[in-house]
Amino acid sequence: DVKVTQSSRYLVKRTGEKVFLECVQDMDHENMFWYRQDPGLGLRLIYFSYDVKMKEKGDIPEGYSVSREKKERFSLILESASTNQTSMYLCASSPQAGRHGDYGYTFGSGTRLTVV
Amino acid sequence: QKEVEQNSGPLSVPEGAIASLNCTYSDRGSQSFFWYRQYSGKSPELIMFIYSNGDKEDGRFTAQLNKASQYVSLLIRDSQPSDSATYLCAVRGSSASKIIFGSGTRLSIRP
């Protein structure tokens, strides 16, 4: 089974801190994604990456950046955390569509970030 | 118009009955369709995928796809309290890049 591991389950950070959320997948997937999920707003795509050192903005990239130095690792960075970034953050990965059929995304267990 | 639309619910179904969840999508060229289940406080997990028109069955779950009408549905037979969760419909569009998620339908199975 594909495993997508997010480094922290719960995180509490102070306003203004630089925050790193790490995501590692172990199945050689090309594609990796960062979402945030808030009640009533569904899943919102922050950034995604189709290859090493490649990144593309999603629907809500403001206040975030990402890094993908290795294929298996995709990091989300909150440059200066703010209270409105309190949320559940979900990492997902998938192979290139069509490479082995299309089985959608596999999600990590999520990081619940609270900014105080 | 949202790209993938679902009724937010809650949908309340008695235990043992059939739960029917529906989803419509706007991209007529969409290729792949997924249903994810998400328990409260947990991450989404894939339960069904379907590519072709018609029905696809897996245990108590049946996914139905009608590309002409641009809708996909999920039927859960013999509903159990453990089926109470939010169900996310997801669609990979014609560009074959990202998957678009609906906002989910909350399902509650009452004993």
gemmi code that builds the backbone of each chain (N, CA, C; Angstrom):
import gemmi

chains = {
    "A": [
        ("ASP", (0.842, -1.207, 0.000), (0.000, 0.000, 0.000), (0.869, 1.245, 0.000)),
        ("VAL", (0.408, 2.240, -0.756), (1.094, 3.527, -0.748), (0.971, 4.145, 0.621)),
        ("LYS", (2.098, 4.654, 1.074), (2.032, 5.374, 2.336), (2.425, 6.812, 2.099)),
        ("VAL", (1.591, 7.690, 2.592), (1.894, 9.114, 2.586), (1.970, 9.532, 4.045)),
        ("THR", (3.136, 9.969, 4.445), (3.369, 10.268, 5.858), (3.548, 11.754, 6.057)),
        ("GLN", (2.755, 12.299, 6.944), (2.915, 13.703, 7.344), (3.561, 13.731, 8.714)),
        ("SER", (4.531, 14.593, 8.866), (5.425, 14.501, 10.024), (4.735, 14.750, 11.350)),
        ("SER", (3.721, 15.602, 11.375), (3.075, 15.924, 12.645), (1.575, 15.754, 12.520)),
        ("ARG", (0.938, 15.231, 13.561), (-0.510, 15.102, 13.564), (-1.171, 16.385, 14.080)),
        ("TYR", (-0.548, 16.967, 15.104), (-1.022, 18.222, 15.674), (0.167, 19.153, 15.860)),
        ("LEU", (-0.088, 20.434, 15.582), (0.982, 21.419, 15.685), (0.377, 22.723, 16.195)),
        ("VAL", (1.059, 23.346, 17.145), (0.626, 24.660, 17.621), (1.798, 25.619, 17.430)),
        ("LYS", (1.556, 26.700, 16.721), (2.611, 27.674, 16.426), (2.110, 29.085, 16.764)),
        ("ARG", (3.066, 29.963, 16.937), (2.734, 31.357, 17.259), (2.666, 32.198, 15.986)),
        ("THR", (1.851, 33.222, 16.017), (1.746, 34.168, 14.913), (3.120, 34.704, 14.559)),
        ("GLY", (3.433, 34.710, 13.256), (4.699, 35.237, 12.789), (5.789, 34.200, 12.637)),
        ("GLU", (5.580, 33.020, 13.213), (6.595, 31.972, 13.093), (6.636, 31.428, 11.664)),
        ("LYS", (7.784, 30.917, 11.274), (7.911, 30.195, 10.006), (7.626, 28.727, 10.306)),
        ("VAL", (6.704, 28.141, 9.563), (6.252, 26.788, 9.855), (6.539, 25.878, 8.665)),
        ("PHE", (7.073, 24.706, 8.964), (7.352, 23.713, 7.928), (6.465, 22.489, 8.154)),
        ("LEU", (5.711, 22.112, 7.130), (4.939, 20.865, 7.181), (5.555, 19.922, 6.159)),
        ("GLU", (5.915, 18.731, 6.649), (6.621, 17.789, 5.786), (5.715, 16.648, 5.358)),
        ("CYS", (5.926, 16.185, 4.140), (5.145, 15.073, 3.594), (6.105, 14.176, 2.810)),
        ("VAL", (6.035, 12.878, 3.101), (6.889, 11.911, 2.420), (6.027, 10.764, 1.917)),
        ("GLN", (6.237, 10.381, 0.651), (5.538, 9.210, 0.109), (6.570, 8.184, -0.342)),
        ("ASP", (6.161, 6.904, -0.254), (7.131, 5.832, -0.458), (6.876, 4.998, -1.708)),
        ("MET", (6.075, 5.534, -2.658), (5.740, 4.721, -3.828), (6.194, 5.344, -5.136)),
        ("ASP", (7.186, 6.193, -5.097), (7.766, 6.734, -6.320), (6.744, 7.495, -7.181)),
        ("HIS", (5.788, 8.154, -6.508), (4.781, 8.930, -7.230), (5.373, 10.235, -7.743)),
        ("GLU", (4.977, 10.584, -8.973), (5.449, 11.838, -9.545), (4.735, 13.043, -8.920)),
        ("ASN", (3.446, 12.898, -8.663), (2.607, 14.049, -8.305), (2.385, 14.141, -6.807)),
        ("MET", (2.521, 15.342, -6.299), (2.237, 15.575, -4.883), (1.486, 16.879, -4.732)),
        ("PHE", (0.642, 16.931, -3.698), (-0.315, 18.027, -3.535), (-0.406, 18.424, -2.066)),
        ("TRP", (-0.647, 19.705, -1.835), (-0.994, 20.196, -0.503), (-2.361, 20.856, -0.559)),
        ("TYR", (-3.236, 20.417, 0.355), (-4.572, 20.988, 0.510), (-4.724, 21.488, 1.948)),
        ("ARG", (-5.646, 22.423, 2.105), (-6.157, 22.700, 3.436), (-7.658, 22.451, 3.418)),
        ("GLN", (-8.170, 22.046, 4.572), (-9.590, 21.730, 4.664), (-10.182, 22.434, 5.863)),
        ("ASP", (-11.201, 23.221, 5.617), (-11.880, 23.981, 6.662), (-13.368, 23.682, 6.594)),
        ("PRO", (-14.047, 23.688, 7.747), (-15.488, 23.382, 7.759), (-16.261, 24.273, 6.801)),
        ("GLY", (-17.080, 23.647, 5.961), (-17.918, 24.399, 5.031), (-17.213, 24.856, 3.765)),
        ("LEU", (-15.883, 24.698, 3.711), (-15.132, 25.167, 2.534), (-14.548, 24.020, 1.723)),
        ("GLY", (-14.630, 22.823, 2.227), (-14.121, 21.685, 1.474), (-12.605, 21.685, 1.372)),
        ("LEU", (-12.112, 20.906, 0.435), (-10.670, 20.815, 0.182), (-10.262, 21.949, -0.748)),
        ("ARG", (-9.251, 22.684, -0.357), (-8.744, 23.765, -1.217), (-7.280, 23.512, -1.515)),
        ("LEU", (-6.947, 23.534, -2.793), (-5.597, 23.215, -3.233), (-4.681, 24.417, -3.047)),
        ("ILE", (-3.563, 24.185, -2.363), (-2.615, 25.270, -2.083), (-1.517, 25.296, -3.146)),
        ("TYR", (-0.808, 24.194, -3.267), (0.265, 24.035, -4.249), (0.293, 22.579, -4.686)),
        ("PHE", (0.873, 22.337, -5.853), (1.120, 20.973, -6.280), (2.412, 20.901, -7.083)),
        ("SER", (2.856, 19.677, -7.279), (4.126, 19.459, -7.969), (4.031, 18.189, -8.805)),
        ("TYR", (4.468, 18.286, -10.046), (4.440, 17.118, -10.925), (5.823, 16.482, -11.081)),
        ("ASP", (6.824, 17.107, -10.475), (8.173, 16.563, -10.623), (9.090, 17.255, -9.625)),
        ("VAL", (10.265, 16.684, -9.461), (11.250, 17.277, -8.558), (11.565, 18.702, -9.007)),
        ("LYS", (11.684, 19.584, -8.015), (12.005, 20.997, -8.233), (10.948, 21.742, -9.043)),
        ("MET", (9.845, 21.128, -9.265), (8.766, 21.766, -10.012), (7.619, 22.049, -9.050)),
        ("LYS", (6.984, 23.228, -9.202), (5.841, 23.543, -8.353), (4.871, 24.424, -9.136)),
        ("GLU", (3.614, 24.272, -8.800), (2.592, 25.118, -9.420), (1.625, 25.590, -8.350)),
        ("LYS", (1.155, 26.801, -8.503), (0.191, 27.348, -7.553), (-1.163, 26.689, -7.754)),
        ("GLY", (-1.804, 26.467, -6.612), (-3.165, 25.990, -6.657), (-4.132, 27.161, -6.570)),
        ("ASP", (-5.219, 26.934, -5.849), (-6.264, 27.952, -5.776), (-6.009, 29.009, -4.701)),
        ("ILE", (-5.255, 28.648, -3.667), (-5.046, 29.577, -2.539), (-3.578, 29.578, -2.111)),
        ("PRO", (-2.641, 30.009, -2.958), (-1.220, 29.921, -2.605), (-0.708, 31.044, -1.698)),
        ("GLU", (-1.508, 32.094, -1.515), (-1.008, 33.271, -0.794), (-0.641, 32.901, 0.633)),
        ("GLY", (0.547, 33.309, 1.031), (1.012, 33.058, 2.391), (1.742, 31.728, 2.545)),
        ("TYR", (1.840, 30.975, 1.451), (2.485, 29.664, 1.479), (3.569, 29.585, 0.412)),
        ("SER", (4.525, 28.709, 0.627), (5.447, 28.309, -0.417), (5.693, 26.815, -0.248)),
        ("VAL", (6.359, 26.224, -1.219), (6.615, 24.785, -1.170), (8.040, 24.509, -1.636)),
        ("SER", (8.476, 23.296, -1.327), (9.795, 22.853, -1.759), (9.711, 21.377, -2.107)),
        ("ARG", (10.285, 21.035, -3.255), (10.369, 19.618, -3.621), (11.767, 19.355, -4.171)),
        ("GLU", (12.672, 19.057, -3.261), (14.068, 18.793, -3.616), (14.285, 17.326, -3.976)),
        ("LYS", (13.458, 16.461, -3.423), (13.534, 15.038, -3.731), (12.149, 14.542, -4.140)),
        ("LYS", (12.109, 13.508, -4.935), (10.839, 13.029, -5.477), (9.858, 12.638, -4.380)),
        ("GLU", (10.380, 12.064, -3.295), (9.487, 11.521, -2.281), (9.017, 12.549, -1.256)),
        ("ARG", (9.583, 13.732, -1.277), (9.308, 14.697, -0.201), (8.770, 16.017, -0.755)),
        ("PHE", (7.685, 16.471, -0.159), (7.067, 17.728, -0.587), (6.740, 18.518, 0.678)),
        ("SER", (7.389, 19.654, 0.821), (7.245, 20.439, 2.043), (6.389, 21.676, 1.792)),
        ("LEU", (5.549, 21.974, 2.740), (4.739, 23.201, 2.705), (5.293, 24.153, 3.751)),
        ("ILE", (5.503, 25.394, 3.345), (6.095, 26.387, 4.236), (5.135, 27.554, 4.416)),
        ("LEU", (4.861, 27.860, 5.678), (4.101, 29.066, 5.998), (5.137, 30.108, 6.396)),
        ("GLU", (5.331, 31.084, 5.550), (6.440, 32.032, 5.726), (6.322, 32.814, 7.034)),
        ("SER", (5.112, 33.234, 7.354), (4.869, 33.977, 8.591), (3.451, 33.625, 9.032)),
        ("ALA", (3.360, 32.651, 9.915), (2.050, 32.080, 10.247), (1.087, 33.140, 10.778)),
        ("SER", (-0.153, 33.015, 10.354), (-1.205, 33.906, 10.847), (-2.378, 33.056, 11.342)),
        ("THR", (-3.222, 33.661, 12.158), (-4.322, 32.896, 12.757), (-5.280, 32.355, 11.697)),
        ("ASN", (-5.402, 33.040, 10.560), (-6.306, 32.529, 9.525), (-5.723, 31.339, 8.759)),
        ("GLN", (-4.527, 30.914, 9.139), (-3.959, 29.693, 8.581), (-4.163, 28.495, 9.500)),
        ("THR", (-4.896, 28.706, 10.575), (-5.314, 27.588, 11.415), (-6.245, 26.702, 10.595)),
        ("SER", (-5.877, 25.430, 10.445), (-6.617, 24.558, 9.549), (-6.082, 23.131, 9.646)),
        ("MET", (-6.788, 22.220, 8.945), (-6.278, 20.876, 8.714), (-5.548, 20.895, 7.371)),
        ("TYR", (-4.284, 20.472, 7.379), (-3.498, 20.430, 6.151), (-3.327, 18.979, 5.718)),
        ("LEU", (-3.639, 18.731, 4.466), (-3.584, 17.378, 3.930), (-2.627, 17.325, 2.750)),
        ("CYS", (-1.733, 16.355, 2.795), (-0.831, 16.083, 1.684), (-1.393, 14.885, 0.910)),
        ("ALA", (-1.215, 14.879, -0.389), (-1.662, 13.747, -1.204), (-0.623, 13.479, -2.289)),
        ("SER", (-0.619, 12.239, -2.774), (0.266, 11.919, -3.888), (-0.461, 11.005, -4.863)),
        ("SER", (0.049, 10.977, -6.089), (-0.505, 10.072, -7.101), (0.556, 9.826, -8.164)),
        ("PRO", (0.474, 8.679, -8.837), (1.352, 8.488, -9.981), (0.858, 9.354, -11.133)),
        ("GLN", (1.667, 9.492, -12.134), (1.232, 10.165, -13.352), (-0.019, 9.462, -13.852)),
        ("ALA", (-1.053, 10.213, -14.193), (-2.314, 9.620, -14.635), (-2.063, 8.736, -15.846)),
        ("GLY", (-2.538, 7.503, -15.773), (-2.410, 6.592, -16.898), (-1.207, 5.687, -16.799)),
        ("ARG", (-0.259, 6.023, -15.902), (0.948, 5.191, -15.816), (0.598, 3.788, -15.331)),
        ("HIS", (-0.247, 3.719, -14.310), (-0.704, 2.418, -13.822), (-2.211, 2.464, -13.627)),
        ("GLY", (-2.936, 2.967, -14.629), (-4.357, 3.200, -14.400), (-4.507, 4.488, -13.615)),
        ("ASP", (-5.695, 4.778, -13.173), (-5.927, 6.022, -12.450), (-6.625, 5.678, -11.150)),
        ("TYR", (-5.904, 5.754, -10.067), (-6.466, 5.407, -8.773), (-6.599, 6.617, -7.867)),
        ("GLY", (-6.600, 7.778, -8.501), (-6.842, 8.982, -7.720), (-5.654, 9.322, -6.835)),
        ("TYR", (-5.954, 10.038, -5.777), (-4.926, 10.472, -4.837), (-4.944, 9.608, -3.584)),
        ("THR", (-3.777, 9.457, -2.988), (-3.678, 8.881, -1.656), (-3.302, 9.999, -0.700)),
        ("PHE", (-4.053, 10.119, 0.367), (-3.846, 11.209, 1.317), (-3.036, 10.744, 2.525)),
        ("GLY", (-2.269, 11.674, 3.070), (-1.670, 11.456, 4.377), (-2.720, 11.636, 5.462)),
        ("SER", (-2.313, 11.412, 6.695), (-3.279, 11.445, 7.801), (-3.617, 12.864, 8.250)),
        ("GLY", (-2.922, 13.848, 7.709), (-3.265, 15.233, 7.994), (-2.502, 15.821, 9.161)),
        ("THR", (-2.324, 17.118, 9.111), (-1.733, 17.873, 10.224), (-2.726, 18.960, 10.619)),
        ("ARG", (-3.147, 18.913, 11.871), (-4.048, 19.961, 12.354), (-3.184, 21.057, 12.961)),
        ("LEU", (-3.112, 22.166, 12.274), (-2.274, 23.291, 12.689), (-3.129, 24.352, 13.368)),
        ("THR", (-2.689, 24.758, 14.534), (-3.332, 25.866, 15.232), (-2.304, 26.982, 15.369)),
        ("VAL", (-2.658, 28.177, 14.913), (-1.777, 29.342, 15.050), (-2.391, 30.269, 16.097)),
        ("VAL", (-1.606, 30.541, 17.127), (-2.126, 31.352, 18.246), (-1.427, 32.704, 18.322)),
    ],
    "B": [
        ("GLN", (-21.009, 28.250, -11.726), (-21.301, 26.840, -11.466), (-20.019, 26.141, -10.980)),
        ("LYS", (-20.173, 25.409, -9.871), (-19.028, 24.676, -9.363), (-18.707, 23.545, -10.318)),
        ("GLU", (-17.413, 23.160, -10.349), (-17.012, 22.098, -11.262), (-17.548, 20.742, -10.848)),
        ("VAL", (-17.603, 20.498, -9.552), (-18.145, 19.250, -9.018), (-19.109, 19.635, -7.897)),
        ("GLU", (-20.346, 19.246, -8.035), (-21.379, 19.649, -7.079), (-21.977, 18.450, -6.360)),
        ("GLN", (-22.112, 18.619, -5.058), (-22.760, 17.629, -4.218), (-23.694, 18.335, -3.258)),
        ("ASN", (-24.758, 17.661, -2.882), (-25.607, 18.164, -1.819), (-24.874, 17.968, -0.496)),
        ("SER", (-24.794, 19.026, 0.302), (-23.978, 18.947, 1.520), (-24.610, 18.082, 2.602)),
        ("GLY", (-25.924, 17.842, 2.490), (-26.602, 17.056, 3.501), (-26.867, 17.884, 4.752)),
        ("PRO", (-27.074, 17.248, 5.918), (-26.856, 15.822, 6.118), (-27.963, 14.954, 5.524)),
        ("LEU", (-27.543, 13.777, 5.060), (-28.459, 12.783, 4.564), (-28.606, 11.734, 5.660)),
        ("SER", (-29.823, 11.555, 6.140), (-30.065, 10.615, 7.223), (-30.788, 9.391, 6.680)),
        ("VAL", (-30.208, 8.216, 6.922), (-30.728, 6.964, 6.377), (-30.832, 5.945, 7.505)),
        ("PRO", (-31.929, 5.188, 7.583), (-32.012, 4.170, 8.648), (-31.062, 3.015, 8.373)),
        ("GLU", (-30.589, 2.425, 9.432), (-29.699, 1.270, 9.332), (-30.360, 0.171, 8.511)),
        ("GLY", (-29.583, -0.414, 7.605), (-30.097, -1.492, 6.765), (-30.674, -1.026, 5.438)),
        ("ALA", (-30.918, 0.258, 5.302), (-31.486, 0.798, 4.063), (-30.375, 1.104, 3.058)),
        ("ILE", (-30.790, 1.544, 1.874), (-29.828, 1.949, 0.841), (-29.610, 3.459, 0.932)),
        ("ALA", (-28.356, 3.848, 1.001), (-27.998, 5.270, 0.976), (-27.590, 5.616, -0.450)),
        ("SER", (-28.121, 6.719, -0.961), (-27.829, 7.132, -2.328), (-27.218, 8.527, -2.317)),
        ("LEU", (-26.002, 8.621, -2.815), (-25.269, 9.893, -2.827), (-25.042, 10.297, -4.281)),
        ("ASN", (-25.284, 11.563, -4.570), (-25.212, 12.014, -5.957), (-24.213, 13.139, -6.147)),
        ("CYS", (-23.746, 13.253, -7.386), (-22.722, 14.237, -7.714), (-22.876, 14.600, -9.184)),
        ("THR", (-22.786, 15.872, -9.510), (-22.775, 16.289, -10.911), (-21.472, 17.031, -11.189)),
        ("TYR", (-21.049, 17.014, -12.444), (-19.794, 17.665, -12.810), (-19.988, 18.448, -14.090)),
        ("SER", (-19.149, 19.442, -14.310), (-19.376, 20.364, -15.422), (-18.531, 20.056, -16.659)),
        ("ASP", (-17.370, 19.414, -16.478), (-16.475, 19.161, -17.613), (-16.922, 17.900, -18.356)),
        ("ARG", (-17.493, 18.085, -19.527), (-18.054, 16.960, -20.276), (-16.982, 15.948, -20.683)),
        ("GLY", (-15.734, 16.398, -20.776), (-14.658, 15.509, -21.167), (-13.984, 14.777, -20.008)),
        ("SER", (-14.567, 14.838, -18.828), (-13.964, 14.206, -17.655), (-13.771, 12.713, -17.866)),
        ("GLN", (-12.680, 12.202, -17.257), (-12.249, 10.846, -17.593), (-12.409, 9.846, -16.469)),
        ("SER", (-12.134, 10.288, -15.256), (-12.109, 9.352, -14.126), (-12.883, 9.961, -12.976)),
        ("PHE", (-13.531, 9.065, -12.219), (-14.451, 9.524, -11.179), (-14.201, 8.705, -9.920)),
        ("PHE", (-14.187, 9.393, -8.785), (-13.786, 8.753, -7.537), (-14.772, 9.103, -6.434)),
        ("TRP", (-14.905, 8.179, -5.496), (-15.623, 8.456, -4.249), (-14.662, 8.222, -3.092)),
        ("TYR", (-14.553, 9.236, -2.234), (-13.739, 9.152, -1.033), (-14.672, 9.216, 0.179)),
        ("ARG", (-14.300, 8.494, 1.210), (-15.005, 8.563, 2.488), (-14.086, 9.264, 3.482)),
        ("GLN", (-14.645, 10.174, 4.257), (-13.858, 10.887, 5.251), (-14.600, 10.883, 6.576)),
        ("TYR", (-14.018, 10.207, 7.550), (-14.551, 10.246, 8.907), (-14.111, 11.549, 9.567)),
        ("SER", (-14.891, 11.985, 10.528), (-14.613, 13.247, 11.201), (-13.203, 13.253, 11.797)),
        ("GLY", (-12.426, 14.252, 11.457), (-11.071, 14.392, 11.992), (-10.029, 13.543, 11.296)),
        ("LYS", (-10.449, 12.787, 10.282), (-9.526, 11.922, 9.548), (-9.348, 12.415, 8.121)),
        ("SER", (-8.435, 11.786, 7.393), (-8.204, 12.184, 6.012), (-9.076, 11.354, 5.074)),
        ("PRO", (-9.312, 11.838, 3.854), (-10.131, 11.085, 2.900), (-9.459, 9.771, 2.495)),
        ("GLU", (-10.278, 8.739, 2.331), (-9.779, 7.469, 1.832), (-10.609, 7.051, 0.627)),
        ("LEU", (-9.931, 6.557, -0.391), (-10.602, 6.157, -1.626), (-11.407, 4.884, -1.398)),
        ("ILE", (-12.692, 4.908, -1.798), (-13.491, 3.693, -1.663), (-13.951, 3.139, -3.011)),
        ("MET", (-14.089, 3.988, -4.006), (-14.533, 3.510, -5.324), (-13.949, 4.410, -6.404)),
        ("PHE", (-13.702, 3.824, -7.566), (-13.398, 4.620, -8.741), (-14.108, 3.992, -9.932)),
        ("ILE", (-14.445, 4.820, -10.909), (-15.168, 4.331, -12.092), (-14.748, 5.158, -13.288)),
        ("TYR", (-14.597, 4.499, -14.430), (-14.149, 5.198, -15.623), (-15.209, 5.171, -16.727)),
        ("SER", (-16.013, 4.077, -16.750), (-16.921, 3.866, -17.879), (-18.366, 4.010, -17.459)),
        ("ASN", (-19.208, 4.348, -18.391), (-20.647, 4.437, -18.127), (-21.168, 3.130, -17.568)),
        ("GLY", (-22.108, 3.238, -16.645), (-22.730, 2.043, -16.090), (-22.457, 1.930, -14.606)),
        ("ASP", (-22.554, 0.707, -14.121), (-22.408, 0.431, -12.702), (-21.120, -0.326, -12.431)),
        ("LYS", (-20.565, -0.068, -11.262), (-19.415, -0.829, -10.780), (-19.667, -1.170, -9.324)),
        ("GLU", (-19.620, -2.458, -9.023), (-19.965, -2.919, -7.677), (-18.720, -3.399, -6.940)),
        ("ASP", (-18.679, -3.078, -5.659), (-17.603, -3.571, -4.789), (-18.195, -3.764, -3.409)),
        ("GLY", (-18.551, -5.018, -3.107), (-19.173, -5.295, -1.809), (-20.510, -4.590, -1.686)),
        ("ARG", (-20.668, -3.815, -0.640), (-21.938, -3.091, -0.428), (-22.020, -1.793, -1.223)),
        ("PHE", (-20.938, -1.433, -1.899), (-20.877, -0.172, -2.620), (-21.081, -0.379, -4.120)),
        ("THR", (-21.871, 0.506, -4.732), (-22.020, 0.536, -6.184), (-21.842, 1.971, -6.651)),
        ("ALA", (-20.910, 2.162, -7.579), (-20.756, 3.465, -8.222), (-21.481, 3.412, -9.561)),
        ("GLN", (-22.168, 4.507, -9.875), (-22.894, 4.587, -11.138), (-22.449, 5.837, -11.879)),
        ("LEU", (-22.181, 5.684, -13.164), (-21.708, 6.810, -13.971), (-22.597, 6.970, -15.196)),
        ("ASN", (-23.022, 8.206, -15.436), (-23.786, 8.547, -16.628), (-23.139, 9.781, -17.236)),
        ("LYS", (-22.285, 9.556, -18.232), (-21.527, 10.669, -18.819), (-22.423, 11.602, -19.623)),
        ("ALA", (-23.463, 11.073, -20.225), (-24.361, 11.928, -21.017), (-25.045, 12.955, -20.126)),
        ("SER", (-25.413, 12.534, -18.913), (-26.078, 13.440, -17.973), (-25.090, 14.092, -17.010)),
        ("GLN", (-23.835, 13.687, -17.099), (-22.775, 14.265, -16.271), (-23.071, 14.114, -14.787)),
        ("TYR", (-23.414, 12.906, -14.408), (-23.568, 12.655, -12.982), (-22.976, 11.302, -12.627)),
        ("VAL", (-22.566, 11.246, -11.387), (-22.023, 10.009, -10.819), (-22.655, 9.841, -9.440)),
        ("SER", (-22.973, 8.611, -9.106), (-23.606, 8.381, -7.817), (-22.949, 7.216, -7.103)),
        ("LEU", (-23.190, 7.159, -5.810), (-22.693, 6.078, -4.971), (-23.863, 5.526, -4.179)),
        ("LEU", (-24.085, 4.222, -4.298), (-25.110, 3.551, -3.513), (-24.423, 2.700, -2.453)),
        ("ILE", (-24.928, 2.783, -1.245), (-24.424, 1.952, -0.162), (-25.590, 1.088, 0.302)),
        ("ARG", (-25.459, -0.220, 0.086), (-26.542, -1.135, 0.489), (-26.326, -1.564, 1.931)),
        ("ASP", (-27.438, -1.953, 2.576), (-27.374, -2.446, 3.957), (-26.540, -1.486, 4.816)),
        ("SER", (-26.932, -0.233, 4.823), (-26.159, 0.806, 5.520), (-25.932, 0.450, 6.981)),
        ("GLN", (-24.720, 0.729, 7.428), (-24.318, 0.462, 8.809), (-23.952, 1.774, 9.494)),
        ("PRO", (-24.064, 1.834, 10.818), (-23.633, 3.052, 11.526), (-22.198, 3.457, 11.190)),
        ("SER", (-21.347, 2.474, 10.887), (-19.953, 2.788, 10.537), (-19.821, 3.477, 9.181)),
        ("ASP", (-20.904, 3.511, 8.407), (-20.896, 4.243, 7.143), (-21.122, 5.743, 7.344)),
        ("SER", (-21.454, 6.147, 8.544), (-21.659, 7.574, 8.832), (-20.346, 8.313, 8.649)),
        ("ALA", (-20.324, 9.213, 7.700), (-19.095, 9.918, 7.324), (-19.474, 10.970, 6.283)),
        ("THR", (-18.479, 11.734, 5.856), (-18.656, 12.629, 4.716), (-18.096, 11.945, 3.484)),
        ("TYR", (-18.867, 11.972, 2.394), (-18.450, 11.323, 1.159), (-18.129, 12.393, 0.117)),
        ("LEU", (-16.895, 12.321, -0.377), (-16.420, 13.300, -1.352), (-16.431, 12.683, -2.742)),
        ("CYS", (-17.075, 13.373, -3.664), (-17.016, 13.005, -5.074), (-15.827, 13.736, -5.687)),
        ("ALA", (-15.074, 13.061, -6.555), (-13.901, 13.692, -7.160), (-13.832, 13.298, -8.630)),
        ("VAL", (-13.415, 14.252, -9.452), (-13.446, 14.049, -10.907), (-12.124, 14.506, -11.519)),
        ("ARG", (-11.544, 13.678, -12.357), (-10.385, 14.113, -13.140), (-10.910, 14.584, -14.488)),
        ("GLY", (-10.637, 15.836, -14.799), (-11.200, 16.464, -15.980), (-10.479, 16.094, -17.262)),
        ("SER", (-10.891, 16.725, -18.329), (-10.383, 16.399, -19.654), (-8.909, 16.752, -19.812)),
        ("SER", (-8.412, 17.685, -19.025), (-6.995, 18.044, -19.123), (-6.108, 16.992, -18.468)),
        ("ALA", (-6.723, 16.054, -17.736), (-6.020, 14.916, -17.116), (-4.976, 15.346, -16.096)),
        ("SER", (-5.118, 16.555, -15.623), (-4.135, 16.999, -14.631), (-4.705, 16.790, -13.227)),
        ("LYS", (-5.213, 17.829, -12.645), (-5.660, 17.716, -11.272), (-7.019, 17.034, -11.175)),
        ("ILE", (-7.260, 16.508, -9.994), (-8.586, 16.000, -9.646), (-9.310, 17.098, -8.898)),
        ("ILE", (-10.563, 17.296, -9.260), (-11.393, 18.303, -8.601), (-12.329, 17.607, -7.618)),
        ("PHE", (-12.368, 18.117, -6.397), (-13.200, 17.518, -5.356), (-14.469, 18.323, -5.144)),
        ("GLY", (-15.562, 17.602, -4.926), (-16.765, 18.252, -4.434), (-16.598, 18.575, -2.956)),
        ("SER", (-17.539, 19.313, -2.429), (-17.430, 19.737, -1.027), (-17.944, 18.677, -0.059)),
        ("GLY", (-18.508, 17.589, -0.599), (-18.867, 16.457, 0.249), (-20.310, 16.444, 0.702)),
        ("THR", (-20.830, 15.222, 0.912), (-22.156, 15.008, 1.478), (-21.985, 14.292, 2.805)),
        ("ARG", (-22.572, 14.874, 3.848), (-22.497, 14.224, 5.163), (-23.614, 13.204, 5.270)),
        ("LEU", (-23.243, 11.954, 5.539), (-24.199, 10.847, 5.651), (-24.265, 10.403, 7.101)),
        ("SER", (-25.487, 10.267, 7.583), (-25.688, 9.783, 8.944), (-26.607, 8.573, 8.889)),
        ("ILE", (-26.140, 7.448, 9.433), (-26.945, 6.226, 9.483), (-27.526, 6.121, 10.888)),
        ("ARG", (-28.862, 6.150, 10.968), (-29.498, 6.111, 12.285), (-29.900, 4.670, 12.616)),
        ("PRO", (-29.589, 4.238, 13.851), (-29.881, 2.849, 14.252), (-31.390, 2.572, 14.278)),
    ],
}
model = gemmi.Model(1)
for chain_id, residues in chains.items():
    chain = gemmi.Chain(chain_id)
    for i, (resn, *xyz) in enumerate(residues, 1):
        res = gemmi.Residue()
        res.name, res.seqid = resn, gemmi.SeqId(i, " ")
        for name, pos in zip(("N", "CA", "C"), xyz):
            atom = gemmi.Atom()
            atom.name, atom.element = name, gemmi.Element(name[0])
            atom.pos, atom.b_iso = gemmi.Position(*pos), 0.0
            res.add_atom(atom)
        chain.add_residue(res)
    model.add_chain(chain)
structure = gemmi.Structure()
structure.add_model(model)
structure.setup_entities()
